[in-house]
Amino acid sequence: MADEADRELKKAEPALLEAQKALEGLDKKYIAEIKSFASPPPAVETVMSAVMTVLQKEQHWASVKKELADSNFVKKVMEFDIDNIPAAILKKVEKYTKMESFQPLIVGKVSTAAACLCQWVRSIEDYSKALKIVAPKRAKKEYALEQLRKKMEYL
């Protein structure tokens, strides 16, 4: 049971590491690139809507620009609590990740920063799906270990 849970989680780890690496490449220049769009290209607008959905913020372009103006935006995204994303938010994110054009390589043709953020959103979804499978298995394992500990103490 524990091995199966670990295998499921390990499937999502490469995507998370890739997203983390992509986010580390984000700097003020790339963020400024997105902020500079008065009317963003559709790919950028879609990615930023997905990011704002994950962050549980309004998805209007004015809200996006305000969020990007925060000097801690990249830090906020990098330190985002990916273990506790509500199912309703993941369901909303899925509408973006199911889009054929919601791919880092495609988005990267328009914006490097948006490609990094696209990868981040996709990775969060992958990780959350794996975690959904793993969490109950972890709980069962912990329960079994606790019962074993109690029985060992009794003996």
Backbone as a printed PyTorch tensor [residue, N CA C, xyz], in Angstrom:
tensor([[[  0.8330,  -1.1940,   0.0000],
         [  0.0000,   0.0000,   0.0000],
         [  0.8740,   1.2540,   0.0000]],

        [[  1.8730,   1.2840,   0.8730],
         [  2.7590,   2.4430,   0.9600],
         [  3.5610,   2.5990,  -0.3230]],

        [[  4.0110,   1.4560,  -0.8710],
         [  4.7860,   1.5100,  -2.1110],
         [  3.9470,   2.0430,  -3.2620]],

        [[  2.7010,   1.6010,  -3.3170],
         [  1.7960,   2.0680,  -4.3790],
         [  1.5600,   3.5690,  -4.2670]],

        [[  1.3760,   4.0490,  -3.0560],
         [  1.1770,   5.4850,  -2.8350],
         [  2.4160,   6.2640,  -3.2570]],

        [[  3.5730,   5.7630,  -2.8940],
         [  4.8220,   6.4330,  -3.2730],
         [  5.0050,   6.4590,  -4.7870]],

        [[  4.6520,   5.3710,  -5.4500],
         [  4.7790,   5.3270,  -6.9190],
         [  3.8890,   6.3800,  -7.5730]],

        [[  2.6540,   6.5020,  -7.0790],
         [  1.7270,   7.4930,  -7.6310],
         [  2.2780,   8.9070,  -7.4830]],

        [[  2.8100,   9.1950,  -6.3090],
         [  3.3380,  10.5290,  -6.0550],
         [  4.5980,  10.7910,  -6.8790]],

        [[  5.4110,   9.7780,  -7.0520],
         [  6.6460,   9.9410,  -7.8330],
         [  6.3560,  10.2460,  -9.2950]],

        [[  5.2000,   9.8210,  -9.7870],
         [  4.8100,  10.1320, -11.1640],
         [  4.6600,  11.6390, -11.3540]],

        [[  4.2050,  12.3170, -10.3230],
         [  3.9600,  13.7570, -10.4210],
         [  5.2060,  14.5830, -10.1120]],

        [[  6.1840,  13.9920,  -9.4340],
         [  7.3720,  14.7540,  -9.0270],
         [  8.1430,  15.3850, -10.1840]],

        [[  8.4010,  14.6740, -11.2910],
         [  9.1480,  15.3100, -12.3900],
         [  8.4740,  16.5800, -12.9010]],

        [[  7.1630,  16.5470, -13.0030],
         [  6.4340,  17.7280, -13.4790],
         [  6.5900,  18.8770, -12.4820]],

        [[  6.5220,  18.5610, -11.1970],
         [  6.6880,  19.5970, -10.1760],
         [  8.0850,  20.1940, -10.2180]],

        [[  9.0870,  19.3400, -10.3700],
         [ 10.4670,  19.8280, -10.4430],
         [ 10.6720,  20.6910, -11.6830]],

        [[ 10.0560,  20.2850, -12.7790],
         [ 10.1470,  21.0600, -14.0210],
         [  9.4810,  22.4250, -13.8510]],

        [[  8.3360,  22.4320, -13.1950],
         [  7.6340,  23.6950, -12.9520],
         [  8.4500,  24.5960, -12.0400]],

        [[  9.0370,  24.0180, -10.9980],
         [  9.8600,  24.7940, -10.0710],
         [ 11.0480,  25.4090, -10.8210]],

        [[ 11.6580,  24.6140, -11.6780],
         [ 12.7950,  25.0930, -12.4680],
         [ 12.3600,  26.2340, -13.3980]],

        [[ 11.1960,  26.0730, -14.0030],
         [ 10.6670,  27.1100, -14.9010],
         [ 10.4060,  28.3910, -14.1310]],

        [[  9.8330,  28.2640, -12.9470],
         [  9.5360,  29.4510, -12.1440],
         [ 10.8120,  30.1570, -11.7000]],

        [[ 11.8610,  29.4020, -11.4420],
         [ 13.1340,  30.0090, -11.0400],
         [ 13.6930,  30.8890, -12.1520]],

        [[ 13.3020,  30.5650, -13.4040],
         [ 13.7500,  31.3570, -14.5380],
         [ 12.9710,  32.6460, -14.7330]],

        [[ 11.8780,  32.7870, -14.0160],
         [ 11.0840,  34.0120, -14.1310],
         [ 11.8220,  35.1470, -13.4350]],

        [[ 11.9350,  36.2500, -14.1110],
         [ 12.5100,  37.4260, -13.4520],
         [ 11.6300,  38.6340, -13.7730]],

        [[ 12.0190,  39.7590, -13.2480],
         [ 11.2090,  40.9650, -13.4000],
         [ 10.9950,  41.3330, -14.8680]],

        [[ 11.9930,  41.0440, -15.7000],
         [ 11.8810,  41.3690, -17.1210],
         [ 10.7220,  40.6030, -17.7630]],

        [[ 10.6300,  39.3190, -17.4420],
         [  9.5700,  38.4970, -18.0160],
         [  8.1960,  38.8910, -17.4670]],

        [[  8.1540,  39.1850, -16.1870],
         [  6.8920,  39.6270, -15.5790],
         [  6.4700,  40.9600, -16.1960]],

        [[  7.4310,  41.8500, -16.3940],
         [  7.1420,  43.1480, -17.0150],
         [  6.6040,  42.9600, -18.4360]],

        [[  7.0960,  41.9320, -19.1120],
         [  6.6290,  41.6270, -20.4660],
         [  5.1190,  41.3760, -20.4510]],

        [[  4.6470,  40.5890, -19.5070],
         [  3.2130,  40.3010, -19.4280],
         [  2.4410,  41.5490, -19.0180]],

        [[  2.9710,  42.2700, -18.0220],
         [  2.2810,  43.4800, -17.5480],
         [  2.1540,  44.5270, -18.6410]],

        [[  3.0920,  44.5290, -19.5870],
         [  3.1030,  45.5700, -20.6140],
         [  1.9640,  45.4340, -21.6300]],

        [[  1.3690,  44.2660, -21.6940],
         [  0.2820,  44.0610, -22.6500],
         [ -0.9510,  44.8530, -22.2210]],

        [[ -1.3800,  45.8030, -23.0650],
         [ -2.6340,  46.5100, -22.7970],
         [ -3.7880,  45.5490, -23.0840]],

        [[ -3.6260,  44.8320, -24.1820],
         [ -4.5760,  43.7930, -24.5560],
         [ -3.7300,  42.5540, -24.8560]],

        [[ -3.6930,  41.6040, -23.9490],
         [ -2.7760,  40.4660, -24.0970],
         [ -3.1590,  39.5180, -25.2270]],

        [[ -2.1800,  38.8350, -25.7910],
         [ -2.4920,  37.7870, -26.7670],
         [ -3.3650,  36.7290, -26.0770]],

        [[ -4.2210,  36.0710, -26.8170],
         [ -5.1250,  35.0820, -26.2090],
         [ -4.4200,  34.0150, -25.3620]],

        [[ -3.2700,  33.5450, -25.8210],
         [ -2.5470,  32.5130, -25.0660],
         [ -2.1200,  33.0260, -23.6940]],

        [[ -1.6370,  34.2540, -23.6430],
         [ -1.2030,  34.8590, -22.3860],
         [ -2.4030,  35.0840, -21.4730]],

        [[ -3.4760,  35.5820, -22.0490],
         [ -4.6810,  35.8350, -21.2590],
         [ -5.2250,  34.5400, -20.6520]],

        [[ -5.2000,  33.4680, -21.4260],
         [ -5.6750,  32.1720, -20.9390],
         [ -4.8030,  31.6690, -19.7940]],

        [[ -3.4970,  31.7320, -19.9720],
         [ -2.5830,  31.2720, -18.9220],
         [ -2.7720,  32.0830, -17.6500]],

        [[ -2.8600,  33.3800, -17.7940],
         [ -3.0030,  34.2190, -16.6080],
         [ -4.3640,  34.0090, -15.9370]],

        [[ -5.3790,  33.6990, -16.7040],
         [ -6.6840,  33.3590, -16.1050],
         [ -6.5610,  32.0750, -15.2890]],

        [[ -5.8180,  31.1230, -15.8180],
         [ -5.6070,  29.8620, -15.0960],
         [ -4.8130,  30.1030, -13.8110]],

        [[ -3.7810,  30.9360, -13.8960],
         [ -2.9690,  31.2640, -12.7160],
         [ -3.8350,  31.9430, -11.6620]],

        [[ -4.6390,  32.8890, -12.0830],
         [ -5.4970,  33.6100, -11.1500],
         [ -6.5400,  32.6650, -10.5380]],

        [[ -6.9740,  31.6820, -11.2990],
         [ -7.9070,  30.6880, -10.7770],
         [ -7.2400,  29.8960,  -9.6530]],

        [[ -6.0170,  29.4510,  -9.8900],
         [ -5.2740,  28.7080,  -8.8600],
         [ -5.0890,  29.5710,  -7.6130]],

        [[ -4.7510,  30.8360,  -7.8280],
         [ -4.5240,  31.7460,  -6.7010],
         [ -5.8300,  32.2230,  -6.0570]],

        [[ -6.9490,  31.8320,  -6.6550],
         [ -8.2820,  32.2170,  -6.1900],
         [ -8.4560,  33.7320,  -6.1790]],

        [[ -8.0790,  34.3440,  -7.2940],
         [ -8.2040,  35.7930,  -7.4830],
         [ -9.0870,  36.0570,  -8.6960]],

        [[ -9.5460,  37.2990,  -8.8220],
         [-10.3430,  37.6750,  -9.9870],
         [ -9.5080,  37.5250, -11.2530]],

        [[-10.1690,  37.1620, -12.3350],
         [ -9.4530,  36.8570, -13.5730],
         [ -9.4480,  37.9840, -14.5880]],

        [[ -9.9470,  39.1490, -14.2320],
         [ -9.9260,  40.2830, -15.1510],
         [ -8.4850,  40.7210, -15.3880]],

        [[ -8.2300,  41.2690, -16.5720],
         [ -6.8670,  41.6690, -16.9000],
         [ -6.3350,  42.7190, -15.9210]],

        [[ -7.1860,  43.5960, -15.4460],
         [ -6.7590,  44.6030, -14.4650],
         [ -6.2830,  43.9160, -13.1750]],

        [[ -6.9640,  42.8680, -12.7790],
         [ -6.5620,  42.1120, -11.5850],
         [ -5.2390,  41.3880, -11.8260]],

        [[ -5.0710,  40.8760, -13.0230],
         [ -3.8190,  40.1980, -13.3820],
         [ -2.6570,  41.1790, -13.2730]],

        [[ -2.8430,  42.3620, -13.8570],
         [ -1.7730,  43.3700, -13.8330],
         [ -1.4550,  43.7890, -12.3980]],

        [[ -2.4830,  43.9100, -11.5870],
         [ -2.2800,  44.2710, -10.1870],
         [ -1.4860,  43.1760,  -9.4670]],

        [[ -1.8370,  41.9300,  -9.7240],
         [ -1.1410,  40.8010,  -9.1050],
         [  0.3220,  40.7530,  -9.5530]],

        [[  0.5550,  40.9880, -10.8290],
         [  1.9190,  40.9840, -11.3600],
         [  2.7440,  42.1540, -10.8340]],

        [[  2.0790,  43.2340, -10.4430],
         [  2.7760,  44.4040,  -9.9040],
         [  3.3040,  44.1380,  -8.4870]],

        [[  2.7570,  43.1220,  -7.8370],
         [  3.2270,  42.7470,  -6.5040],
         [  4.6650,  42.2340,  -6.6240]],

        [[  5.5760,  42.8640,  -5.9050],
         [  6.9870,  42.4770,  -5.9970],
         [  7.2300,  41.0500,  -5.5030]],

        [[  6.2810,  40.4820,  -4.7900],
         [  6.4150,  39.1120,  -4.2870],
         [  5.6440,  38.0910,  -5.1250]],

        [[  5.2330,  38.4800,  -6.3130],
         [  4.4230,  37.5850,  -7.1370],
         [  5.1300,  36.2510,  -7.3780]],

        [[  6.3660,  36.2900,  -7.8450],
         [  7.0860,  35.0480,  -8.1520],
         [  7.2670,  34.2190,  -6.8820]],

        [[  7.6010,  34.8750,  -5.7970],
         [  7.7710,  34.1750,  -4.5230],
         [  6.4490,  33.5360,  -4.1040]],

        [[  5.3490,  34.2570,  -4.2780],
         [  4.0170,  33.7570,  -3.9220],
         [  3.6970,  32.4910,  -4.7160]],

        [[  4.0320,  32.5160,  -5.9890],
         [  3.7580,  31.3610,  -6.8390],
         [  4.6790,  30.1880,  -6.4590]],

        [[  5.9370,  30.4730,  -6.2210],
         [  6.8860,  29.4180,  -5.8740],
         [  6.5660,  28.7670,  -4.5300]],

        [[  6.0350,  29.5370,  -3.6030],
         [  5.7510,  29.0190,  -2.2660],
         [  4.2780,  28.6430,  -2.0910]],

        [[  3.5520,  28.5840,  -3.1720],
         [  2.1280,  28.2810,  -3.1170],
         [  1.9020,  26.9010,  -2.4880]],

        [[  0.9090,  26.8040,  -1.6290],
         [  0.5870,  25.5550,  -0.9320],
         [ -0.1460,  24.6040,  -1.8710]],

        [[  0.6170,  23.7810,  -2.5510],
         [  0.0290,  22.8870,  -3.5450],
         [ -0.6450,  21.6650,  -2.9250]],

        [[ -0.4570,  21.4620,  -1.6360],
         [ -1.0580,  20.3060,  -0.9840],
         [ -2.5010,  20.5340,  -0.5420]],

        [[ -2.9600,  21.7660,  -0.5910],
         [ -4.2970,  22.0740,  -0.0710],
         [ -5.1500,  22.8900,  -1.0370]],

        [[ -5.1570,  22.4940,  -2.2850],
         [ -5.9740,  23.1960,  -3.2790],
         [ -7.3750,  22.5910,  -3.2590]],

        [[ -8.3890,  23.4230,  -3.0730],
         [ -9.7590,  22.8970,  -3.0430],
         [-10.1400,  22.2080,  -4.3610]],

        [[-10.9310,  21.1690,  -4.2460],
         [-11.3720,  20.4120,  -5.4290],
         [-12.0990,  21.3060,  -6.4300]],

        [[-12.8620,  22.2710,  -5.9380],
         [-13.6000,  23.1770,  -6.8310],
         [-12.6420,  23.9990,  -7.6910]],

        [[-11.5280,  24.3920,  -7.1180],
         [-10.5280,  25.1660,  -7.8680],
         [ -9.8800,  24.2730,  -8.9260]],

        [[ -9.5620,  23.0490,  -8.5510],
         [ -8.9610,  22.1220,  -9.5170],
         [ -9.9130,  21.8450, -10.6790]],

        [[-11.1800,  21.7850, -10.3740],
         [-12.1790,  21.5680, -11.4260],
         [-12.1870,  22.7550, -12.4000]],

        [[-12.0710,  23.9670, -11.8680],
         [-12.0140,  25.1610, -12.7230],
         [-10.7360,  25.1840, -13.5500]],

        [[ -9.6330,  24.7560, -12.9610],
         [ -8.3410,  24.7450, -13.6600],
         [ -8.3760,  23.7490, -14.8180]],

        [[ -9.1110,  22.6790, -14.6180],
         [ -9.1920,  21.6340, -15.6370],
         [ -9.7250,  22.1570, -16.9700]],

        [[-10.5860,  23.1640, -16.9150],
         [-11.1280,  23.6960, -18.1750],
         [-10.0070,  24.3250, -19.0080]],

        [[ -8.9660,  24.8220, -18.3490],
         [ -7.8210,  25.3880, -19.0710],
         [ -6.8820,  24.2820, -19.5510]],

        [[ -6.5430,  23.3620, -18.6550],
         [ -5.5560,  22.3360, -18.9960],
         [ -6.0580,  21.3690, -20.0590]],

        [[ -7.3700,  21.3090, -20.2500],
         [ -7.9250,  20.4590, -21.3100],
         [ -7.8130,  21.1160, -22.6880]],

        [[ -7.5440,  22.4160, -22.6980],
         [ -7.4130,  23.1130, -23.9840],
         [ -6.1680,  22.6180, -24.7180]],

        [[ -6.3350,  22.3680, -25.9890],
         [ -5.2260,  21.8800, -26.8030],
         [ -4.0570,  22.8770, -26.8390]],

        [[ -4.3780,  24.1580, -26.7950],
         [ -3.3420,  25.1920, -26.8960],
         [ -2.6910,  25.5290, -25.5470]],

        [[ -3.1720,  24.9180, -24.4570],
         [ -2.6250,  25.1990, -23.1300],
         [ -1.4240,  24.2900, -22.8860]],

        [[ -0.3760,  24.5550, -23.6660],
         [  0.8700,  23.7930, -23.6010],
         [  2.0300,  24.7810, -23.5190]],

        [[  2.9880,  24.5440, -22.6390],
         [  4.1150,  25.4830, -22.5120],
         [  4.8300,  25.7800, -23.8360]],

        [[  5.0030,  24.7750, -24.6770],
         [  5.7000,  25.0040, -25.9480],
         [  4.9090,  25.9190, -26.8760]],

        [[  3.6100,  25.7840, -26.8500],
         [  2.7590,  26.6330, -27.6910],
         [  2.7200,  28.0530, -27.1320]],

        [[  2.4880,  28.1630, -25.8240],
         [  2.4130,  29.4760, -25.1780],
         [  3.7610,  30.1900, -25.2450]],

        [[  4.8430,  29.4300, -25.1840],
         [  6.1950,  29.9920, -25.2110],
         [  6.5150,  30.7430, -26.4900]],

        [[  5.7880,  30.4780, -27.5510],
         [  5.9910,  31.2030, -28.8070],
         [  5.5460,  32.6550, -28.6790]],

        [[  4.6760,  32.9040, -27.6980],
         [  4.1410,  34.2460, -27.4840],
         [  4.7970,  34.9310, -26.2900]],

        [[  5.0520,  34.1540, -25.2170],
         [  5.5910,  34.7290, -23.9850],
         [  6.3350,  33.6780, -23.1680]],

        [[  7.5800,  33.9780, -22.8570],
         [  8.3810,  33.0740, -22.0320],
         [  7.7910,  32.9470, -20.6320]],

        [[  7.4090,  34.0550, -20.0520],
         [  6.8410,  34.0370, -18.6980],
         [  5.5390,  33.2460, -18.6690]],

        [[  4.7000,  33.4470, -19.6450],
         [  3.4310,  32.7210, -19.6890],
         [  3.6740,  31.2260, -19.8630]],

        [[  4.7010,  30.8480, -20.6060],
         [  5.0320,  29.4270, -20.7710],
         [  5.4250,  28.8200, -19.4270]],

        [[  6.2180,  29.5470, -18.6470],
         [  6.6240,  29.0710, -17.3180],
         [  5.4040,  28.9080, -16.4180]],

        [[  4.5270,  29.8640, -16.4510],
         [  3.3360,  29.8110, -15.6140],
         [  2.3600,  28.7370, -16.0970]],

        [[  2.3200,  28.5080, -17.3840],
         [  1.5010,  27.4340, -17.9550],
         [  1.9950,  26.0890, -17.4160]],

        [[  3.3110,  25.8970, -17.4240],
         [  3.8950,  24.6590, -16.9040],
         [  3.5600,  24.4960, -15.4180]],

        [[  3.5990,  25.5970, -14.6920],
         [  3.2890,  25.5710, -13.2590],
         [  1.8500,  25.1000, -13.0240]],

        [[  0.9090,  25.6580, -13.7680],
         [ -0.5040,  25.2860, -13.6170],
         [ -0.6930,  23.8080, -13.9420]],

        [[ -0.1050,  23.3590, -15.0460],
         [ -0.2430,  21.9540, -15.4470],
         [  0.3480,  21.0300, -14.3830]],

        [[  1.4670,  21.4140, -13.8320],
         [  2.1420,  20.5920, -12.8270],
         [  1.3330,  20.5140, -11.5400]],

        [[  0.7470,  21.6320, -11.1590],
         [ -0.0910,  21.6480,  -9.9580],
         [ -1.2600,  20.6810, -10.1360]],

        [[ -1.8540,  20.7090, -11.3030],
         [ -2.9820,  19.8060, -11.5520],
         [ -2.5210,  18.3460, -11.4750]],

        [[ -1.4070,  18.0240, -12.1210],
         [ -0.8880,  16.6520, -12.1000],
         [ -0.5930,  16.2000, -10.6680]],

        [[  0.0630,  17.0610,  -9.9190],
         [  0.4180,  16.7410,  -8.5400],
         [ -0.8460,  16.5410,  -7.6970]],

        [[ -1.8090,  17.4150,  -7.8640],
         [ -3.0430,  17.3270,  -7.0820],
         [ -3.8130,  16.0450,  -7.3850]],

        [[ -3.8190,  15.6430,  -8.6400],
         [ -4.4840,  14.3920,  -9.0040],
         [ -3.7790,  13.2010,  -8.3490]],

        [[ -2.4610,  13.2180,  -8.3620],
         [ -1.7010,  12.1370,  -7.7210],
         [ -1.9260,  12.1530,  -6.2150]],

        [[ -1.9480,  13.3330,  -5.6420],
         [ -2.1460,  13.4620,  -4.1970],
         [ -3.5210,  12.9480,  -3.7830]],

        [[ -4.5050,  13.1660,  -4.6310],
         [ -5.8710,  12.7080,  -4.3570],
         [ -5.8930,  11.1810,  -4.2290]],

        [[ -5.0800,  10.5100,  -5.0050],
         [ -4.9940,   9.0490,  -4.9650],
         [ -4.1610,   8.6020,  -3.7580]],

        [[ -3.0870,   9.3360,  -3.5040],
         [ -2.1250,   8.9440,  -2.4760],
         [ -2.6160,   9.2330,  -1.0570]],

        [[ -3.2950,  10.3420,  -0.8530],
         [ -3.6900,  10.7540,   0.5110],
         [ -4.4650,   9.6780,   1.2700]],

        [[ -5.4940,   9.0720,   0.6860],
         [ -6.2030,   8.0260,   1.4340],
         [ -5.3100,   6.8120,   1.7460]],

        [[ -4.4040,   6.5100,   0.8240],
         [ -3.4990,   5.3780,   1.0500],
         [ -2.5270,   5.6910,   2.1790]],

        [[ -2.0530,   6.9160,   2.2190],
         [ -1.1820,   7.3310,   3.3180],
         [ -1.9170,   7.2380,   4.6500]],

        [[ -3.1640,   7.6760,   4.6540],
         [ -3.9610,   7.6490,   5.8870],
         [ -4.1580,   6.2080,   6.3610]],

        [[ -4.4450,   5.3000,   5.4350],
         [ -4.6070,   3.8890,   5.7940],
         [ -3.2990,   3.3200,   6.3530]],

        [[ -2.2040,   3.6930,   5.7340],
         [ -0.9010,   3.2120,   6.2020],
         [ -0.6350,   3.7250,   7.6220]],

        [[ -0.8880,   5.0010,   7.8510],
         [ -0.6690,   5.5820,   9.1830],
         [ -1.5500,   4.9090,  10.2180]],

        [[ -2.7900,   4.6300,   9.8550],
         [ -3.7140,   3.9730,  10.7620],
         [ -3.2010,   2.5650,  11.0970]],

        [[ -2.7840,   1.8340,  10.0820],
         [ -2.2730,   0.4760,  10.2860],
         [ -1.0290,   0.4950,  11.1740]],

        [[ -0.1430,   1.4340,  10.9390],
         [  1.0640,   1.5410,  11.7630],
         [  0.7280,   1.8790,  13.2120]],

        [[ -0.2670,   2.7410,  13.4010],
         [ -0.6960,   3.1120,  14.7530],
         [ -1.2980,   1.9020,  15.4660]],

        [[ -2.1250,   1.1360,  14.7570],
         [ -2.7070,  -0.0670,  15.3570],
         [ -1.6260,  -1.0750,  15.7170]],

        [[ -0.6540,  -1.2300,  14.8570],
         [  0.4670,  -2.1330,  15.1200],
         [  1.2540,  -1.6740,  16.3620]],

        [[  1.4890,  -0.3900,  16.4460],
         [  2.2170,   0.1610,  17.5910],
         [  1.4680,  -0.1250,  18.8900]],

        [[  0.1580,   0.0900,  18.8780],
         [ -0.6630,  -0.1490,  20.0750],
         [ -0.6340,  -1.6240,  20.4760]],

        [[ -0.7310,  -2.4990,  19.4970],
         [ -0.7000,  -3.9360,  19.7890],
         [  0.6550,  -4.3720,  20.3130]],

        [[  1.6900,  -3.7840,  19.7780],
         [  3.0500,  -4.1060,  20.2450],
         [  3.2300,  -3.6390,  21.6920]],

        [[  2.6870,  -2.4720,  22.0050],
         [  2.7570,  -1.9670,  23.3740],
         [  1.9830,  -2.8790,  24.3110]],

        [[  0.8440,  -3.3460,  23.8660],
         [  0.0030,  -4.2230,  24.6920],
         [  0.7200,  -5.5280,  25.0010]],

        [[  1.4140,  -6.0400,  23.9730],
         [  2.1400,  -7.3000,  24.1720],
         [  3.3530,  -7.0620,  25.0490]]])
